[in-house]
């Protein structure tokens, strides 16, 4: 039994706040008919029913019918909720059994009154409880005006049945307001609760829709940027390639010039794409801090951003810490049940430290790709691994784990370079110049896409510029352009290839072609 209670408690903690509200509302509606039956039906059994065999038997039978009504009412809670929320249609046949039990209960109550087996006070309480189980389902199936009309019909029916059983005077006059009070009590307690729940679900759906629209808008923005960057350049490349083909077919030396121009535009387009992707991926620290604070507060989590602003930090350090803030805020929302979150940024002469601490961390391990409290102190999802890789590029470190008392703490540290004695600040760790590295396109490729892009760019330039230029130069020599034409082609290629790695490779290919042809 204790294990079941603990399992239910973990299930409750793992639910979102909206799911908890939904479950609480359903449990409340399910418990109401039982509470009314125990208070308004069971209490008169001891004091108001005459202690004789027949009245006691009729009272016991009526109590059993009320219990059966409660069971059917609980079975209809979920379908009636779904009908009100618009997710499904309530089957009308499910109301047949509650109606039969209601008529049977009224018959037993009228018989009990006919044999003079119950006092007037007890009769009024039982009459007030008779329709409760039925109307708790019906109130969610029809509009309020229709429910009020049905309640008046039910009051009239109850009064008529008791009048036929011989109830007269003030007792009969009290039956009408007592029965109507029970119906109105259900209306003002159940209907507003479910209406509030439906509004909350609609707000949640609106937030989800807003998030999806934001993602779609960002995709459109990124696609628009890519189109603006590549559209014109690709059109020019296609046009110049066609022109180069026409010139080559006619044996014109200008074909080489056109292909060199195509290479230059292609390299420029590649760098522009890298710039777009780099700007799309980079995270700004101040923006992420403000965004995390706003998102957490919107989710009902008290968030405080303390310490330095980080505006004086180098751009790579701000980008890395911005990713830490973004991932931490995401996991605070995704896991546990946090109520408070504190983000503290401390920058000193030697290092910058970012602490993100939240309460409500779950003690059970999780297997997601995040790094929140569910992972415990030793969890390692792909989100945590990715953050460590980003910080490792700056010689930084990341520690994440529980801190006791339901707290979870994530700490990121990045060492800062010490000022140069000559007055020049050092390079940020992981971003300084590499010994022996070349400038120009090679450095851009290293910064934008890493070593893979550098190797790819170098291979493409060597294959494209070197081979094409050698072939073009040899073709011109064979066609009779002579050494002077080769020199002019080489000079044009040198001028248009530009500086950097790709320019070095292009010049090497052209010079090799000139030497071979002259030999």
LINMOKA-V935460 format. One record per run of one state. SS is the DSSP state (alpha for helix, beta for strand, coil for the rest). FROM is the first residue (numbers start at 1). TO is the last residue. If there is no record, write none. Layout:
# LINMOKA-V935460
SS:FROM:TO
SS:FROM:TO
This chain:
# LINMOKA-V935460
coil:1:1
alpha:2:14
coil:15:16
alpha:17:41
coil:42:42
alpha:43:47
coil:48:48
beta:49:49
coil:50:52
alpha:53:85
coil:86:93
alpha:94:114
coil:115:117
beta:118:118
coil:119:119
alpha:120:130
coil:131:131
alpha:132:138
coil:139:143
alpha:144:164
coil:165:168
alpha:169:249
coil:250:253
alpha:254:281
coil:282:284
alpha:285:298
coil:299:301
beta:302:307
coil:308:314
alpha:315:334
coil:335:339
beta:340:347
coil:348:350
beta:351:358
coil:359:372
alpha:373:378
coil:379:381
alpha:382:392
coil:393:396
beta:397:404
coil:405:406
beta:407:415
coil:416:418
beta:419:419
coil:420:424
beta:425:425
coil:426:440
alpha:441:449
coil:450:450
alpha:451:478
coil:479:481
alpha:482:497
coil:498:500
alpha:501:518
coil:519:519
